[in-house]
Amino acid sequence: MSDEIQNPQINISKIPMGSGMGGALAAVASVLIILLGLPELWDFLPGAVVVGCRIACVLHFHPE
């Protein structure tokens, strides 16, 4: 018998997800599923998208 306690839960870090278009599609689908399940987050989405785009631009043009 193993000393480890097995935990029968889904662990998102163990699900393989590729990079590129497939990974982006999976990420967008995950966000949409969460937003559909939690409508109180709909007001938060536009601000989060703006902040995320700004961070992406800063990281793209200043890759230090």
Secondary structure by P-SEA (a helix, b strand, c coil): cccbbbbcccccccccccccaaaaaaaaaaaaaaaaaccccccccaaaaaaaaaaaaaaaaccc
